[in-house]
Amino acid sequence: MPDVGTAVEDSRALVALWFPEARAAWLGGSVILGQDTPGSDLDVTVLLAGPPAPFRDSRRYRGWPVELFVHTETSLDFYVRRDARSGRPTMPRLVGRSEVLVDTDGSGRQWQATARALLSAGPPRLAGDDLASLRYAVTDAMDDVTHAHDAHERLVTATMLADEAARLLLHGAGHWWGRGKWVVRELADLDTRDGSDWRARHEQGLVTAAGGDVSLLLAFADDVLALHGGPLFEGHRLAGTDPATDADEVSGQRARSQSGKSPSATRAAGPASSTR
């Protein structure tokens, strides 16, 4: 298993080599969280004063696979807050639950504290169209699993159902959600918080679905839906986007702003006023 001390030392060395101008840098991810495996990489976030940031890069250093998340102040702020709003806290966790590698101006500790505060606050409440869309997605996936044409189709749709149902369960409970291995970790954390057994039920549903029996997975999804208003199909409606209409509206708003007229004043003046 990777050694944390070695991981921190190697991460500091690679930042000094590749980013000597860095304002701050952090090592996050599985190595720091104590969830590392022999295949774990170094998740290193770097703060620069400007270009070439922002970018993401994958490299190797001293035998480690390295994932680099290189940001400016404004791009780091954007991604940390965007991920927190989404309920899937990738960047807040990489910075908030980290080892500070470099901190030349205090921004390393400051951003770590900001990210930790966002993590402690939890995700925004799941409601409105976001809640309805997840209910619809789980309902639709249950139907696909129930009426799959063959074993392959059933297994693929069952995997999708397990993922969507877990997301609805987690976010609906005011908990962070994740993808891949983070589904398992977030479910385990939810169970610890609430004294529930969702992780075990999720695992059993997937294992039995792989063997051809989807009943446990369907029961898991049905129970998740019951917590959030039940299945949703009829009446689920979302507004769409028409690029042409939206572009015309933006253009009109810009023109009104430049002329100093409010939308209501422009409509009241009418076309004739533009010829004077």
N, C-alpha and C positions, 0 to 999 in steps of 0.2 A: 504493500500500500504506500502511496506517496507520503512523504514526511512534510508536515506543515512548515517547520523551520526551513527546510531546504526550498520549499515552494516560495516562501516569502523572500528568501535570499536571492533565488534565481529571478524572481519577478523584479526585485529592485535593480538587479544587474541589467536585465533586458531593457528596463525603462531608461536607465542611465546610458545605455548603448544606443538605443533607437530614438529616444526622446530626451536628449540632454536639456532641452529648453522647457520641459514640462513644468507647469505650475503645481500640479498635483497628480497623484496616481493612486489607484486602489486595487487590491487583489480581492476578488470575491468568488462566489461560486462554491462548488461542492467541496473543494479542498479546505476552504475556510469554515464551511458549515459542518464539517465532520461527516459528510456524506460521500466522500471520495471513493473511487474504485481504482484499480490498476490502469484504467483507461482515461482517468480524469485529466482535464486540461487546465491551463491557467487562464482564468477570466480576468483580464487586466483592463481597467478603465483609466484613460489618460485625459487630463485637462490641459489644453494648449491655449495660448493667447489668441490664436487665429489660424489661418490656413497653414498646412493642408487639411486641418480638421474642418468639418467632421467627416469621419469615415470609419468603416469596420474592416478589419483585416485578419487573416488567419496565417500563422507562421509556425515555425518550430525553433525552440531554443533549448540547448543543453538536454535534448531528448524529450522535452515537453511539447505537446501540442499547445499552441497559444492562441487564444481568441482576444483580439484587441478591439476595444470600443473607444475611439479617439474623438474627443469633443472640444468645442469651444464652450464658453460660459453659457451662451444662449442656446446652443444645441443640447447641452446637457440638461438645462432647465426644461426644454421642450420635451425631450424623451422621458425624463424622470416623471414629469407631471402627466404626460400622455399615458404612460403605462399605468400610473396610479389610477387615473380616471377609468381606464379600461377594465380594471379589476385583476389584471395579470401583471404583477409588479416586477418585471424583469430588471429594469434599470434601477428602480429604488432598492431592490435587494442587492444588486451587484455593488452599489455604493454604500448603502446603509448597513449591510452586514458584511463588513470588509475589514481588511488590514490596510491601514494607510501606508503606502510605500514612499510617497514623496509629498511634501507640503511646504512649498517655498514661501507662501504668503498667507497662510491660514485658511485657504479655500478648501484644502483637503478635509480638515475637521469640520468646517462649516457645512460643506455639502454632505458629509457623512451624517451630521446631525439633522439636516433637512430631510434626507432620505429616510432616516430612522423615524422621524416624526410622521411622515407620510405612511410608513408601514404600520406604525402604532395606531394611526387613525382608521386604517382599514379602507376598503373600497367604498365608493359611493353606493347608495341604496339602489338595488335593481328594481326598476319601475318602468311604466309607460311602454313605449315601443320596444325597448330592449328586453323587458320581461316577456312581452307578448311574442316577440320573435323567437326567444328561446323556448317558450312553451310550444310554439308552432313547430320548431325544429325537432323537438323531442317527440311530439305527437306524430309528425311525418315519418321520423325514423322508426318509431314503433310499428307503424303501418308497413313500412318497407321490410322490416324484419319478419313480421307476421306473414306477409304474402310473397316472400322471396321465391324465385323460380327454382333455385337449386342451392346446394350446400355452400358453394363458393360465394354466391350472391348473399346468402344469409349471413355468412361469417363476416363479410366486408361491411354490410349494413349494421350488424350487431356491434362491431367495433366502433362505428360512427355513433351509434346510439349510446354506447357506454360513455363516450367522450362528451357528447352533448348533455346527457343526463347528469353527469358529474359536474359539468360547468353550471347548469341551472341550480343544482343542489348547493354548490359552494357559494356562488355569487348571491343566490337568493337568501342564503343564511348569513349574509354580511361577511363572508370569508373570501380571501383571495383565491383565484382559480389558476389552473395551469394547463400545460400541454405535456404529452409524453410522460416521463417519469415524475413530473411535478403534479400530475393528477393524483398519483398514489400518495405523494408526500403531503399534498394539501388535504386529501381525505383523511389521512392519519392525524393530521393536526386538528381538523374539525372534530374527529372522534374524541381526541384528548380534551378539547374545549367543552364539548357537549355530552360526553359520556355515551356516545352512540357507536354503532357498528357498521357504518356505511362503507368503510374501506373493505372489510371482509365480505360484505354483500356484493360490492362492485367486483372484487376479485372472483368470487364464486360464480357470479353471473357471466363473466368473461370466460372462465375455465369451462363451465358447462356448455356455453354457447359454442366454443371451439369443438366440443364433442357432439354437437348437433342439437342440444337441448337449450332452447332460448327462454324457457319459462322463468327461470330465476332472474335473468336480465330484464325481461319484460316487467316482472313484479317490482324490481328495483326502480325502473323508470316510471312505472305507474305510481309508486309511492312518492317519488320526487315530484311528479306533477300534482299530486293531491295536496302537497304542501304549498303550491303556488297557483291555485285556482283551477286545477284539472287540465285535461287535454284542450287544445285549441286548434280549430280548423275553420269552421264557419264564422264569418265575421272578422277574420284577421285581414286587415287592410293596412298597407303602408303607402305613403305618398312617394311617387317616383321623381326623377330628375330629368328635365328636358334641357339639354345644353343650350339649344337655340333660345328658348324662352328665358333661361337663367342669364345668358349672356346679354340679351336685350334689357333685362331688368337692371343688371349691374351697370350697363352702359348708360341707361336712363338716370340711375341714381348718381353716377359720376357727373353727368351733364348738369343735373339739378344742383349738385353740390358746388360746381364751378360757377354757376350763375347766381348762387346765393339764394335760390328759391326753394321752398319746401315742396314736397310732392303735391300737397293740397293746393298750394298757390299756383303751381304749374298747370294742374288740371283746371282750376278756376279760370285762368287766363285764356286757355283754349288756343287752338292753332292760329287764329287770326292775329293774336298779339305778337307772334314771332315775325310778322311781316312789317311791323312798324319801325 
